[in-house]
Amino acid sequence: MTDDDETRPPARLRALVSWQVNKVNVAGTRLTGSRMPATGRSDFAILATLEEYGPLSQADLGRRLGLDRNSINGIATRLDGGGCIVRATDPSDRRRNIVAITPAGRQYLEELQAETDAAQAELTANLSAAEKEQLRGLLAKLLEAHPTSPG
């Protein structure tokens, strides 16, 4: 028995797609976390959503990302304090805040994108370009067949 055999999970477990996807997620999270601040992933999610969909209420952000109201509020407060977003009262419903990305937020998003891209490149370094595209397509197909909450 080699050292590798002593720490290797059983073959039945290694054969499970769900187990493999989870392990890849853990590796991707670790690589991403080593390249950006702890808040970077949530900042990236909020800023990317605002960039793509335009100004949204905090409630709509939460629904799109699968995050609760308190999480969205905390992230928005941090991003607002850093000048990355602006919040304004919704004129049609004064109980709601509308959130929009700022030029500083777009710049920060580009910085986070560069770090995210580097982490993804490291994660998939042993795959060819065609294999990377095939993997993205297969994962998208699985997610389409088994929708989960956003995020």
Residue pairs with C-beta under 8 A, 6 or more apart in sequence:
8 14
9 19
13 19
14 20
17 142
21 139
24 123
27 123
28 119
28 120
28 123
29 41
31 119
31 122
31 123
32 40
32 41
32 115
32 116
32 119
33 40
33 41
34 119
35 115
35 116
35 118
35 119
36 44
36 112
36 115
36 116
39 75
39 78
40 112
40 115
42 67
42 71
42 75
43 75
43 78
43 79
43 84
43 108
43 112
44 109
44 112
44 113
44 116
45 65
45 67
45 151
46 61
46 65
46 72
46 75
46 76
46 79
46 85
46 99
47 79
47 84
47 85
47 101
47 105
47 106
47 108
47 109
47 112
48 109
49 56
49 61
49 64
49 65
50 56
50 61
50 85
50 99
50 100
50 101
50 105
51 101
51 106
51 109
53 64
54 100
55 98
55 99
55 100
56 64
56 98
56 99
57 90
57 96
57 97
57 98
57 99
58 69
58 72
58 73
58 76
58 87
58 96
58 97
58 99
59 69
59 72
59 96
61 67
61 72
61 76
61 99
62 68
62 69
62 71
62 72
63 150
64 150
65 72
65 150
65 151
66 148
66 149
66 150
66 151
67 75
67 151
76 85
76 87
76 97
76 99
79 85
79 105
80 86
80 87
82 104
82 108
83 102
83 104
83 105
84 101
84 102
84 104
84 105
84 108
85 99
85 100
85 101
85 102
85 105
86 99
86 100
86 102
87 97
87 98
87 99
88 97
88 98
88 100
89 96
89 97
89 98
90 96
90 97
90 98
101 109
124 131
124 132
124 135
127 135
